[in-house]
Amino acid sequence: MIIGGVRYSHVIDPRTGMGLTSRREATVVAPDGVTADGLATALTLLDDTRGARLLQSFPRAVARVRRHSL
């Protein structure tokens, strides 16, 4: 959705209650879909350091996170 020239994601940042405006993409492979989906969403919200720490707590999951230029 674009409002006032700003593109908002369908992913809601729980800290602000607003859709994300940064363009990040996370692909996760995990033992089940629920874990993969939750991690992918969380990794789009977290900075690189916190995302890496979170991913370490799921040793059977791997991820790739990319930032897209605007």
Predicted model as a PDB file, atoms N, CA, C, CB and O in Angstrom, pLDDT in the B-factor column:
MODEL        1                                                                  
ATOM      1  N   MET A   1       0.839  -1.162   0.000  1.00 87.00           N  
ATOM      2  CA  MET A   1       0.000   0.000   0.000  1.00 87.00           C  
ATOM      3  C   MET A   1       0.894   1.238   0.000  1.00 87.00           C  
ATOM      4  CB  MET A   1      -0.960  -0.010   1.211  1.00 87.00           C  
ATOM      5  O   MET A   1       1.906   1.278   0.699  1.00 87.00           O  
ATOM      6  N   ILE A   2       0.529   2.220  -0.763  1.00 90.00           N  
ATOM      7  CA  ILE A   2       1.275   3.473  -0.815  1.00 90.00           C  
ATOM      8  C   ILE A   2       0.377   4.593  -0.292  1.00 90.00           C  
ATOM      9  CB  ILE A   2       1.769   3.780  -2.269  1.00 90.00           C  
ATOM     10  O   ILE A   2      -0.721   4.819  -0.800  1.00 90.00           O  
ATOM     11  N   ILE A   3       0.870   5.285   0.731  1.00 91.00           N  
ATOM     12  CA  ILE A   3       0.132   6.408   1.316  1.00 91.00           C  
ATOM     13  C   ILE A   3       1.073   7.600   1.359  1.00 91.00           C  
ATOM     14  CB  ILE A   3      -0.418   6.062   2.754  1.00 91.00           C  
ATOM     15  O   ILE A   3       2.158   7.512   1.933  1.00 91.00           O  
ATOM     16  N   GLY A   4       0.676   8.693   0.768  1.00 92.00           N  
ATOM     17  CA  GLY A   4       1.498   9.896   0.768  1.00 92.00           C  
ATOM     18  C   GLY A   4       2.877   9.657   0.171  1.00 92.00           C  
ATOM     19  O   GLY A   4       3.859  10.265   0.597  1.00 92.00           O  
ATOM     20  N   GLY A   5       2.948   8.772  -0.815  1.00 91.00           N  
ATOM     21  CA  GLY A   5       4.221   8.475  -1.468  1.00 91.00           C  
ATOM     22  C   GLY A   5       5.109   7.500  -0.717  1.00 91.00           C  
ATOM     23  O   GLY A   5       6.227   7.227  -1.156  1.00 91.00           O  
ATOM     24  N   VAL A   6       4.639   6.964   0.412  1.00 90.00           N  
ATOM     25  CA  VAL A   6       5.415   6.008   1.206  1.00 90.00           C  
ATOM     26  C   VAL A   6       4.799   4.627   1.053  1.00 90.00           C  
ATOM     27  CB  VAL A   6       5.465   6.427   2.709  1.00 90.00           C  
ATOM     28  O   VAL A   6       3.594   4.451   1.228  1.00 90.00           O  
ATOM     29  N   ARG A   7       5.644   3.639   0.723  1.00 90.00           N  
ATOM     30  CA  ARG A   7       5.176   2.260   0.576  1.00 90.00           C  
ATOM     31  C   ARG A   7       5.235   1.564   1.933  1.00 90.00           C  
ATOM     32  CB  ARG A   7       6.028   1.488  -0.478  1.00 90.00           C  
ATOM     33  O   ARG A   7       6.281   1.530   2.580  1.00 90.00           O  
ATOM     34  N   TYR A   8       4.090   1.004   2.358  1.00 91.00           N  
ATOM     35  CA  TYR A   8       3.988   0.276   3.616  1.00 91.00           C  
ATOM     36  C   TYR A   8       3.809  -1.213   3.331  1.00 91.00           C  
ATOM     37  CB  TYR A   8       2.816   0.815   4.472  1.00 91.00           C  
ATOM     38  O   TYR A   8       3.046  -1.606   2.448  1.00 91.00           O  
ATOM     39  N   SER A   9       4.519  -2.022   4.089  1.00 90.00           N  
ATOM     40  CA  SER A   9       4.453  -3.473   3.963  1.00 90.00           C  
ATOM     41  C   SER A   9       3.229  -4.022   4.687  1.00 90.00           C  
ATOM     42  CB  SER A   9       5.729  -4.118   4.514  1.00 90.00           C  
ATOM     43  O   SER A   9       2.608  -3.335   5.498  1.00 90.00           O  
ATOM     44  N   HIS A  10       2.896  -5.270   4.378  1.00 90.00           N  
ATOM     45  CA  HIS A  10       1.851  -5.972   5.119  1.00 90.00           C  
ATOM     46  C   HIS A  10       2.372  -6.461   6.474  1.00 90.00           C  
ATOM     47  CB  HIS A  10       1.319  -7.157   4.296  1.00 90.00           C  
ATOM     48  O   HIS A  10       1.589  -6.883   7.326  1.00 90.00           O  
ATOM     49  N   VAL A  11       3.688  -6.403   6.672  1.00 91.00           N  
ATOM     50  CA  VAL A  11       4.281  -6.805   7.951  1.00 91.00           C  
ATOM     51  C   VAL A  11       4.201  -5.616   8.906  1.00 91.00           C  
ATOM     52  CB  VAL A  11       5.772  -7.285   7.769  1.00 91.00           C  
ATOM     53  O   VAL A  11       4.706  -4.534   8.606  1.00 91.00           O  
ATOM     54  N   ILE A  12       3.566  -5.824  10.048  1.00 91.00           N  
ATOM     55  CA  ILE A  12       3.358  -4.761  11.032  1.00 91.00           C  
ATOM     56  C   ILE A  12       4.474  -4.794  12.069  1.00 91.00           C  
ATOM     57  CB  ILE A  12       1.976  -4.904  11.719  1.00 91.00           C  
ATOM     58  O   ILE A  12       4.762  -5.844  12.643  1.00 91.00           O  
ATOM     59  N   ASP A  13       5.089  -3.663  12.304  1.00 90.00           N  
ATOM     60  CA  ASP A  13       6.106  -3.543  13.348  1.00 90.00           C  
ATOM     61  C   ASP A  13       5.372  -3.392  14.681  1.00 90.00           C  
ATOM     62  CB  ASP A  13       7.078  -2.321  13.079  1.00 90.00           C  
ATOM     63  O   ASP A  13       4.666  -2.403  14.879  1.00 90.00           O  
ATOM     64  N   PRO A  14       5.524  -4.357  15.607  1.00 91.00           N  
ATOM     65  CA  PRO A  14       4.782  -4.277  16.868  1.00 91.00           C  
ATOM     66  C   PRO A  14       5.205  -3.094  17.738  1.00 91.00           C  
ATOM     67  CB  PRO A  14       4.961  -5.557  17.644  1.00 91.00           C  
ATOM     68  O   PRO A  14       4.471  -2.705  18.646  1.00 91.00           O  
ATOM     69  N   ARG A  15       6.372  -2.522  17.473  1.00 91.00           N  
ATOM     70  CA  ARG A  15       6.827  -1.363  18.250  1.00 91.00           C  
ATOM     71  C   ARG A  15       6.089  -0.098  17.861  1.00 91.00           C  
ATOM     72  CB  ARG A  15       8.320  -1.158  18.068  1.00 91.00           C  
ATOM     73  O   ARG A  15       5.918   0.802  18.684  1.00 91.00           O  
ATOM     74  N   THR A  16       5.646  -0.021  16.600  1.00 91.00           N  
ATOM     75  CA  THR A  16       4.988   1.199  16.123  1.00 91.00           C  
ATOM     76  C   THR A  16       3.529   0.990  15.746  1.00 91.00           C  
ATOM     77  CB  THR A  16       5.730   1.744  14.939  1.00 91.00           C  
ATOM     78  O   THR A  16       2.752   1.944  15.703  1.00 91.00           O  
ATOM     79  N   GLY A  17       3.153  -0.261  15.471  1.00 93.00           N  
ATOM     80  CA  GLY A  17       1.798  -0.537  15.001  1.00 93.00           C  
ATOM     81  C   GLY A  17       1.602  -0.195  13.539  1.00 93.00           C  
ATOM     82  O   GLY A  17       0.476  -0.235  13.042  1.00 93.00           O  
ATOM     83  N   MET A  18       2.674   0.139  12.843  1.00 91.00           N  
ATOM     84  CA  MET A  18       2.604   0.531  11.434  1.00 91.00           C  
ATOM     85  C   MET A  18       3.270  -0.537  10.561  1.00 91.00           C  
ATOM     86  CB  MET A  18       3.282   1.914  11.214  1.00 91.00           C  
ATOM     87  O   MET A  18       4.100  -1.318  11.027  1.00 91.00           O  
ATOM     88  N   GLY A  19       2.886  -0.547   9.296  1.00 91.00           N  
ATOM     89  CA  GLY A  19       3.543  -1.426   8.335  1.00 91.00           C  
ATOM     90  C   GLY A  19       4.982  -0.982   8.129  1.00 91.00           C  
ATOM     91  O   GLY A  19       5.290   0.208   8.189  1.00 91.00           O  
ATOM     92  N   LEU A  20       5.856  -1.942   7.886  1.00 90.00           N  
ATOM     93  CA  LEU A  20       7.267  -1.613   7.653  1.00 90.00           C  
ATOM     94  C   LEU A  20       7.412  -0.752   6.410  1.00 90.00           C  
ATOM     95  CB  LEU A  20       8.111  -2.895   7.511  1.00 90.00           C  
ATOM     96  O   LEU A  20       6.677  -0.911   5.435  1.00 90.00           O  
ATOM     97  N   THR A  21       8.367   0.160   6.459  1.00 89.00           N  
ATOM     98  CA  THR A  21       8.676   0.976   5.284  1.00 89.00           C  
ATOM     99  C   THR A  21      10.037   0.620   4.712  1.00 89.00           C  
ATOM    100  CB  THR A  21       8.631   2.461   5.637  1.00 89.00           C  
ATOM    101  O   THR A  21      10.375   1.047   3.608  1.00 89.00           O  
ATOM    102  N   SER A  22      10.827  -0.162   5.455  1.00 85.00           N  
ATOM    103  CA  SER A  22      12.117  -0.623   4.937  1.00 85.00           C  
ATOM    104  C   SER A  22      11.866  -1.803   4.019  1.00 85.00           C  
ATOM    105  CB  SER A  22      13.094  -1.012   6.093  1.00 85.00           C  
ATOM    106  O   SER A  22      10.884  -2.528   4.171  1.00 85.00           O  
ATOM    107  N   ARG A  23      12.749  -1.983   3.081  1.00 84.00           N  
ATOM    108  CA  ARG A  23      12.590  -3.087   2.134  1.00 84.00           C  
ATOM    109  C   ARG A  23      13.591  -4.171   2.455  1.00 84.00           C  
ATOM    110  CB  ARG A  23      12.763  -2.604   0.677  1.00 84.00           C  
ATOM    111  O   ARG A  23      14.737  -4.128   2.007  1.00 84.00           O  
ATOM    112  N   ARG A  24      13.149  -5.153   3.240  1.00 88.00           N  
ATOM    113  CA  ARG A  24      13.971  -6.310   3.595  1.00 88.00           C  
ATOM    114  C   ARG A  24      13.214  -7.566   3.218  1.00 88.00           C  
ATOM    115  CB  ARG A  24      14.333  -6.312   5.113  1.00 88.00           C  
ATOM    116  O   ARG A  24      11.985  -7.618   3.279  1.00 88.00           O  
ATOM    117  N   GLU A  25      13.967  -8.571   2.829  1.00 92.00           N  
ATOM    118  CA  GLU A  25      13.401  -9.849   2.425  1.00 92.00           C  
ATOM    119  C   GLU A  25      14.122 -10.932   3.201  1.00 92.00           C  
ATOM    120  CB  GLU A  25      13.523 -10.075   0.882  1.00 92.00           C  
ATOM    121  O   GLU A  25      15.351 -10.922   3.271  1.00 92.00           O  
ATOM    122  N   ALA A  26      13.390 -11.867   3.786  1.00 95.00           N  
ATOM    123  CA  ALA A  26      14.000 -12.974   4.515  1.00 95.00           C  
ATOM    124  C   ALA A  26      13.456 -14.283   3.965  1.00 95.00           C  
ATOM    125  CB  ALA A  26      13.730 -12.859   6.042  1.00 95.00           C  
ATOM    126  O   ALA A  26      12.246 -14.467   3.840  1.00 95.00           O  
ATOM    127  N   THR A  27      14.365 -15.183   3.640  1.00 97.00           N  
ATOM    128  CA  THR A  27      14.014 -16.531   3.219  1.00 97.00           C  
ATOM    129  C   THR A  27      14.564 -17.476   4.267  1.00 97.00           C  
ATOM    130  CB  THR A  27      14.573 -16.866   1.787  1.00 97.00           C  
ATOM    131  O   THR A  27      15.752 -17.429   4.587  1.00 97.00           O  
ATOM    132  N   VAL A  28      13.708 -18.338   4.807  1.00 98.00           N  
ATOM    133  CA  VAL A  28      14.108 -19.231   5.891  1.00 98.00           C  
ATOM    134  C   VAL A  28      13.738 -20.658   5.527  1.00 98.00           C  
ATOM    135  CB  VAL A  28      13.446 -18.818   7.229  1.00 98.00           C  
ATOM    136  O   VAL A  28      12.642 -20.920   5.031  1.00 98.00           O  
ATOM    137  N   VAL A  29      14.664 -21.582   5.779  1.00 98.00           N  
ATOM    138  CA  VAL A  29      14.401 -23.008   5.672  1.00 98.00           C  
ATOM    139  C   VAL A  29      14.503 -23.560   7.084  1.00 98.00           C  
ATOM    140  CB  VAL A  29      15.406 -23.729   4.678  1.00 98.00           C  
ATOM    141  O   VAL A  29      15.535 -23.428   7.743  1.00 98.00           O  
ATOM    142  N   ALA A  30      13.422 -24.181   7.543  1.00 98.00           N  
ATOM    143  CA  ALA A  30      13.351 -24.708   8.908  1.00 98.00           C  
ATOM    144  C   ALA A  30      12.618 -26.056   8.858  1.00 98.00           C  
ATOM    145  CB  ALA A  30      12.619 -23.693   9.880  1.00 98.00           C  
ATOM    146  O   ALA A  30      12.058 -26.427   7.827  1.00 98.00           O  
ATOM    147  N   PRO A  31      12.628 -26.778   9.978  1.00 97.00           N  
ATOM    148  CA  PRO A  31      11.980 -28.090   9.990  1.00 97.00           C  
ATOM    149  C   PRO A  31      10.476 -28.055   9.723  1.00 97.00           C  
ATOM    150  CB  PRO A  31      12.222 -28.741  11.305  1.00 97.00           C  
ATOM    151  O   PRO A  31       9.905 -29.065   9.309  1.00 97.00           O  
ATOM    152  N   ASP A  32       9.830 -26.924   9.950  1.00 97.00           N  
ATOM    153  CA  ASP A  32       8.386 -26.834   9.686  1.00 97.00           C  
ATOM    154  C   ASP A  32       8.037 -25.415   9.226  1.00 97.00           C  
ATOM    155  CB  ASP A  32       7.561 -27.218  10.960  1.00 97.00           C  
ATOM    156  O   ASP A  32       8.786 -24.461   9.439  1.00 97.00           O  
ATOM    157  N   GLY A  33       6.893 -25.321   8.602  1.00 97.00           N  
ATOM    158  CA  GLY A  33       6.468 -24.049   8.022  1.00 97.00           C  
ATOM    159  C   GLY A  33       6.169 -22.966   9.042  1.00 97.00           C  
ATOM    160  O   GLY A  33       6.422 -21.789   8.788  1.00 97.00           O  
ATOM    161  N   VAL A  34       5.634 -23.351  10.194  1.00 97.00           N  
ATOM    162  CA  VAL A  34       5.312 -22.356  11.213  1.00 97.00           C  
ATOM    163  C   VAL A  34       6.583 -21.668  11.700  1.00 97.00           C  
ATOM    164  CB  VAL A  34       4.569 -23.009  12.394  1.00 97.00           C  
ATOM    165  O   VAL A  34       6.612 -20.447  11.860  1.00 97.00           O  
ATOM    166  N   THR A  35       7.635 -22.455  11.935  1.00 97.00           N  
ATOM    167  CA  THR A  35       8.916 -21.883  12.374  1.00 97.00           C  
ATOM    168  C   THR A  35       9.517 -21.010  11.282  1.00 97.00           C  
ATOM    169  CB  THR A  35       9.905 -22.999  12.762  1.00 97.00           C  
ATOM    170  O   THR A  35       9.983 -19.904  11.555  1.00 97.00           O  
ATOM    171  N   ALA A  36       9.510 -21.498  10.051  1.00 98.00           N  
ATOM    172  CA  ALA A  36      10.084 -20.737   8.937  1.00 98.00           C  
ATOM    173  C   ALA A  36       9.351 -19.412   8.749  1.00 98.00           C  
ATOM    174  CB  ALA A  36      10.030 -21.560   7.638  1.00 98.00           C  
ATOM    175  O   ALA A  36       9.989 -18.378   8.551  1.00 98.00           O  
ATOM    176  N   ASP A  37       8.029 -19.430   8.808  1.00 96.00           N  
ATOM    177  CA  ASP A  37       7.248 -18.211   8.603  1.00 96.00           C  
ATOM    178  C   ASP A  37       7.492 -17.209   9.729  1.00 96.00           C  
ATOM    179  CB  ASP A  37       5.753 -18.543   8.508  1.00 96.00           C  
ATOM    180  O   ASP A  37       7.696 -16.022   9.472  1.00 96.00           O  
ATOM    181  N   GLY A  38       7.472 -17.678  10.961  1.00 96.00           N  
ATOM    182  CA  GLY A  38       7.708 -16.781  12.092  1.00 96.00           C  
ATOM    183  C   GLY A  38       9.091 -16.167  12.075  1.00 96.00           C  
ATOM    184  O   GLY A  38       9.254 -14.972  12.323  1.00 96.00           O  
ATOM    185  N   LEU A  39      10.089 -16.993  11.779  1.00 97.00           N  
ATOM    186  CA  LEU A  39      11.463 -16.472  11.711  1.00 97.00           C  
ATOM    187  C   LEU A  39      11.613 -15.468  10.576  1.00 97.00           C  
ATOM    188  CB  LEU A  39      12.467 -17.622  11.529  1.00 97.00           C  
ATOM    189  O   LEU A  39      12.257 -14.432  10.745  1.00 97.00           O  
ATOM    190  N   ALA A  40      11.030 -15.763   9.433  1.00 96.00           N  
ATOM    191  CA  ALA A  40      11.153 -14.848   8.290  1.00 96.00           C  
ATOM    192  C   ALA A  40      10.564 -13.481   8.637  1.00 96.00           C  
ATOM    193  CB  ALA A  40      10.445 -15.435   7.041  1.00 96.00           C  
ATOM    194  O   ALA A  40      11.155 -12.448   8.320  1.00 96.00           O  
ATOM    195  N   THR A  41       9.414 -13.478   9.279  1.00 95.00           N  
ATOM    196  CA  THR A  41       8.806 -12.205   9.667  1.00 95.00           C  
ATOM    197  C   THR A  41       9.684 -11.475  10.682  1.00 95.00           C  
ATOM    198  CB  THR A  41       7.398 -12.434  10.250  1.00 95.00           C  
ATOM    199  O   THR A  41       9.943 -10.279  10.544  1.00 95.00           O  
ATOM    200  N   ALA A  42      10.137 -12.202  11.698  1.00 95.00           N  
ATOM    201  CA  ALA A  42      10.978 -11.578  12.731  1.00 95.00           C  
ATOM    202  C   ALA A  42      12.262 -11.018  12.129  1.00 95.00           C  
ATOM    203  CB  ALA A  42      11.319 -12.595  13.835  1.00 95.00           C  
ATOM    204  O   ALA A  42      12.701  -9.934  12.513  1.00 95.00           O  
ATOM    205  N   LEU A  43      12.861 -11.735  11.198  1.00 96.00           N  
ATOM    206  CA  LEU A  43      14.129 -11.284  10.610  1.00 96.00           C  
ATOM    207  C   LEU A  43      13.957 -10.032   9.758  1.00 96.00           C  
ATOM    208  CB  LEU A  43      14.738 -12.393   9.767  1.00 96.00           C  
ATOM    209  O   LEU A  43      14.921  -9.293   9.558  1.00 96.00           O  
ATOM    210  N   THR A  44      12.757  -9.777   9.251  1.00 94.00           N  
ATOM    211  CA  THR A  44      12.546  -8.529   8.520  1.00 94.00           C  
ATOM    212  C   THR A  44      12.411  -7.351   9.479  1.00 94.00           C  
ATOM    213  CB  THR A  44      11.301  -8.633   7.632  1.00 94.00           C  
ATOM    214  O   THR A  44      12.611  -6.202   9.086  1.00 94.00           O  
ATOM    215  N   LEU A  45      12.072  -7.635  10.733  1.00 93.00           N  
ATOM    216  CA  LEU A  45      11.893  -6.582  11.733  1.00 93.00           C  
ATOM    217  C   LEU A  45      13.174  -6.234  12.485  1.00 93.00           C  
ATOM    218  CB  LEU A  45      10.840  -6.997  12.718  1.00 93.00           C  
ATOM    219  O   LEU A  45      13.376  -5.084  12.874  1.00 93.00           O  
ATOM    220  N   LEU A  46      14.036  -7.226  12.688  1.00 93.00           N  
ATOM    221  CA  LEU A  46      15.217  -7.053  13.534  1.00 93.00           C  
ATOM    222  C   LEU A  46      16.414  -6.538  12.751  1.00 93.00           C  
ATOM    223  CB  LEU A  46      15.574  -8.362  14.203  1.00 93.00           C  
ATOM    224  O   LEU A  46      16.511  -6.732  11.539  1.00 93.00           O  
ATOM    225  N   ASP A  47      17.327  -5.875  13.462  1.00 92.00           N  
ATOM    226  CA  ASP A  47      18.589  -5.497  12.819  1.00 92.00           C  
ATOM    227  C   ASP A  47      19.442  -6.758  12.656  1.00 92.00           C  
ATOM    228  CB  ASP A  47      19.353  -4.401  13.658  1.00 92.00           C  
ATOM    229  O   ASP A  47      19.092  -7.817  13.177  1.00 92.00           O  
ATOM    230  N   ASP A  48      20.545  -6.646  11.944  1.00 92.00           N  
ATOM    231  CA  ASP A  48      21.366  -7.815  11.619  1.00 92.00           C  
ATOM    232  C   ASP A  48      21.876  -8.547  12.860  1.00 92.00           C  
ATOM    233  CB  ASP A  48      22.540  -7.392  10.767  1.00 92.00           C  
ATOM    234  O   ASP A  48      21.871  -9.777  12.894  1.00 92.00           O  
ATOM    235  N   THR A  49      22.312  -7.814  13.867  1.00 95.00           N  
ATOM    236  CA  THR A  49      22.870  -8.432  15.078  1.00 95.00           C  
ATOM    237  C   THR A  49      21.800  -9.212  15.832  1.00 95.00           C  
ATOM    238  CB  THR A  49      23.486  -7.361  15.997  1.00 95.00           C  
ATOM    239  O   THR A  49      22.015 -10.370  16.191  1.00 95.00           O  
ATOM    240  N   ARG A  50      20.672  -8.600  16.069  1.00 96.00           N  
ATOM    241  CA  ARG A  50      19.592  -9.281  16.797  1.00 96.00           C  
ATOM    242  C   ARG A  50      19.015 -10.434  15.980  1.00 96.00           C  
ATOM    243  CB  ARG A  50      18.476  -8.286  17.156  1.00 96.00           C  
ATOM    244  O   ARG A  50      18.645 -11.469  16.536  1.00 96.00           O  
ATOM    245  N   GLY A  51      18.939 -10.260  14.687  1.00 95.00           N  
ATOM    246  CA  GLY A  51      18.459 -11.338  13.827  1.00 95.00           C  
ATOM    247  C   GLY A  51      19.375 -12.546  13.875  1.00 95.00           C  
ATOM    248  O   GLY A  51      18.906 -13.683  13.924  1.00 95.00           O  
ATOM    249  N   ALA A  52      20.684 -12.305  13.860  1.00 96.00           N  
ATOM    250  CA  ALA A  52      21.651 -13.404  13.930  1.00 96.00           C  
ATOM    251  C   ALA A  52      21.534 -14.139  15.259  1.00 96.00           C  
ATOM    252  CB  ALA A  52      23.083 -12.877  13.741  1.00 96.00           C  
ATOM    253  O   ALA A  52      21.599 -15.367  15.304  1.00 96.00           O  
ATOM    254  N   ARG A  53      21.361 -13.384  16.339  1.00 97.00           N  
ATOM    255  CA  ARG A  53      21.189 -14.016  17.665  1.00 97.00           C  
ATOM    256  C   ARG A  53      19.927 -14.870  17.706  1.00 97.00           C  
ATOM    257  CB  ARG A  53      21.130 -12.942  18.775  1.00 97.00           C  
ATOM    258  O   ARG A  53      19.946 -15.984  18.229  1.00 97.00           O  
ATOM    259  N   LEU A  54      18.834 -14.355  17.158  1.00 97.00           N  
ATOM    260  CA  LEU A  54      17.595 -15.123  17.128  1.00 97.00           C  
ATOM    261  C   LEU A  54      17.788 -16.406  16.330  1.00 97.00           C  
ATOM    262  CB  LEU A  54      16.451 -14.287  16.531  1.00 97.00           C  
ATOM    263  O   LEU A  54      17.390 -17.483  16.773  1.00 97.00           O  
ATOM    264  N   LEU A  55      18.390 -16.292  15.170  1.00 97.00           N  
ATOM    265  CA  LEU A  55      18.589 -17.461  14.311  1.00 97.00           C  
ATOM    266  C   LEU A  55      19.459 -18.513  14.982  1.00 97.00           C  
ATOM    267  CB  LEU A  55      19.214 -17.043  12.989  1.00 97.00           C  
ATOM    268  O   LEU A  55      19.249 -19.707  14.769  1.00 97.00           O  
ATOM    269  N   GLN A  56      20.428 -18.100  15.784  1.00 97.00           N  
ATOM    270  CA  GLN A  56      21.282 -19.055  16.502  1.00 97.00           C  
ATOM    271  C   GLN A  56      20.483 -19.918  17.467  1.00 97.00           C  
ATOM    272  CB  GLN A  56      22.375 -18.316  17.262  1.00 97.00           C  
ATOM    273  O   GLN A  56      20.893 -21.035  17.781  1.00 97.00           O  
ATOM    274  N   SER A  57      19.354 -19.417  17.938  1.00 97.00           N  
ATOM    275  CA  SER A  57      18.542 -20.196  18.869  1.00 97.00           C  
ATOM    276  C   SER A  57      17.678 -21.241  18.150  1.00 97.00           C  
ATOM    277  CB  SER A  57      17.655 -19.266  19.683  1.00 97.00           C  
ATOM    278  O   SER A  57      16.947 -21.996  18.791  1.00 97.00           O  
ATOM    279  N   PHE A  58      17.768 -21.278  16.831  1.00 97.00           N  
ATOM    280  CA  PHE A  58      17.083 -22.291  16.018  1.00 97.00           C  
ATOM    281  C   PHE A  58      18.132 -22.999  15.165  1.00 97.00           C  
ATOM    282  CB  PHE A  58      15.958 -21.646  15.115  1.00 97.00           C  
ATOM    283  O   PHE A  58      18.261 -22.708  13.976  1.00 97.00           O  
ATOM    284  N   PRO A  59      18.893 -23.938  15.770  1.00 96.00           N  
ATOM    285  CA  PRO A  59      20.038 -24.539  15.073  1.00 96.00           C  
ATOM    286  C   PRO A  59      19.679 -25.326  13.805  1.00 96.00           C  
ATOM    287  CB  PRO A  59      20.758 -25.446  16.012  1.00 96.00           C  
ATOM    288  O   PRO A  59      20.553 -25.573  12.974  1.00 96.00           O  
ATOM    289  N   ARG A  60      18.424 -25.718  13.644  1.00 97.00           N  
ATOM    290  CA  ARG A  60      18.046 -26.470  12.445  1.00 97.00           C  
ATOM    291  C   ARG A  60      17.478 -25.571  11.350  1.00 97.00           C  
ATOM    292  CB  ARG A  60      17.030 -27.539  12.804  1.00 97.00           C  
ATOM    293  O   ARG A  60      16.967 -26.060  10.343  1.00 97.00           O  
ATOM    294  N   ALA A  61      17.568 -24.261  11.550  1.00 98.00           N  
ATOM    295  CA  ALA A  61      17.062 -23.312  10.559  1.00 98.00           C  
ATOM    296  C   ALA A  61      18.216 -22.532   9.939  1.00 98.00           C  
ATOM    297  CB  ALA A  61      16.043 -22.346  11.200  1.00 98.00           C  
ATOM    298  O   ALA A  61      19.212 -22.239  10.599  1.00 98.00           O  
ATOM    299  N   VAL A  62      18.064 -22.203   8.670  1.00 97.00           N  
ATOM    300  CA  VAL A  62      19.024 -21.336   7.976  1.00 97.00           C  
ATOM    301  C   VAL A  62      18.231 -20.221   7.303  1.00 97.00           C  
ATOM    302  CB  VAL A  62      19.888 -22.142   6.922  1.00 97.00           C  
ATOM    303  O   VAL A  62      17.062 -20.392   6.957  1.00 97.00           O  
ATOM    304  N   ALA A  63      18.883 -19.088   7.126  1.00 97.00           N  
ATOM    305  CA  ALA A  63      18.172 -17.937   6.554  1.00 97.00           C  
ATOM    306  C   ALA A  63      19.085 -17.102   5.696  1.00 97.00           C  
ATOM    307  CB  ALA A  63      17.572 -17.077   7.650  1.00 97.00           C  
ATOM    308  O   ALA A  63      20.308 -17.117   5.829  1.00 97.00           O  
ATOM    309  N   ARG A  64      18.443 -16.374   4.812  1.00 96.00           N  
ATOM    310  CA  ARG A  64      19.107 -15.355   4.001  1.00 96.00           C  
ATOM    311  C   ARG A  64      18.264 -14.099   4.100  1.00 96.00           C  
ATOM    312  CB  ARG A  64      19.288 -15.816   2.499  1.00 96.00           C  
ATOM    313  O   ARG A  64      17.065 -14.127   3.821  1.00 96.00           O  
ATOM    314  N   VAL A  65      18.876 -13.008   4.493  1.00 95.00           N  
ATOM    315  CA  VAL A  65      18.171 -11.728   4.613  1.00 95.00           C  
ATOM    316  C   VAL A  65      18.821 -10.737   3.671  1.00 95.00           C  
ATOM    317  CB  VAL A  65      18.190 -11.194   6.084  1.00 95.00           C  
ATOM    318  O   VAL A  65      20.042 -10.579   3.660  1.00 95.00           O  
ATOM    319  N   ARG A  66      17.997 -10.073   2.884  1.00 93.00           N  
ATOM    320  CA  ARG A  66      18.503  -9.088   1.923  1.00 93.00           C  
ATOM    321  C   ARG A  66      17.802  -7.757   2.135  1.00 93.00           C  
ATOM    322  CB  ARG A  66      18.303  -9.578   0.468  1.00 93.00           C  
ATOM    323  O   ARG A  66      16.609  -7.693   2.431  1.00 93.00           O  
ATOM    324  N   ARG A  67      18.573  -6.712   1.974  1.00 87.00           N  
ATOM    325  CA  ARG A  67      17.991  -5.363   1.928  1.00 87.00           C  
ATOM    326  C   ARG A  67      17.865  -4.973   0.467  1.00 87.00           C  
ATOM    327  CB  ARG A  67      18.867  -4.315   2.727  1.00 87.00           C  
ATOM    328  O   ARG A  67      18.764  -5.224  -0.336  1.00 87.00           O  
ATOM    329  N   HIS A  68      16.772  -4.373   0.141  1.00 80.00           N  
ATOM    330  CA  HIS A  68      16.565  -3.889  -1.235  1.00 80.00           C  
ATOM    331  C   HIS A  68      16.705  -2.367  -1.218  1.00 80.00           C  
ATOM    332  CB  HIS A  68      15.146  -4.326  -1.802  1.00 80.00           C  
ATOM    333  O   HIS A  68      16.213  -1.697  -0.310  1.00 80.00           O  
ATOM    334  N   SER A  69      17.365  -1.849  -2.206  1.00 65.00           N  
ATOM    335  CA  SER A  69      17.463  -0.395  -2.305  1.00 65.00           C  
ATOM    336  C   SER A  69      16.134   0.155  -2.788  1.00 65.00           C  
ATOM    337  CB  SER A  69      18.615   0.029  -3.257  1.00 65.00           C  
ATOM    338  O   SER A  69      15.390  -0.518  -3.501  1.00 65.00           O  
ATOM    339  N   LEU A  70      15.850   1.370  -2.397  1.00 56.00           N  
ATOM    340  CA  LEU A  70      14.556   1.977  -2.757  1.00 56.00           C  
ATOM    341  C   LEU A  70      14.580   2.569  -4.123  1.00 56.00           C  
ATOM    342  CB  LEU A  70      14.167   3.037  -1.769  1.00 56.00           C  
ATOM    343  O   LEU A  70      13.576   3.116  -4.576  1.00 56.00           O  
TER     344      LEU A  70                                                      
ENDMDL                                                                          
END                                                                             
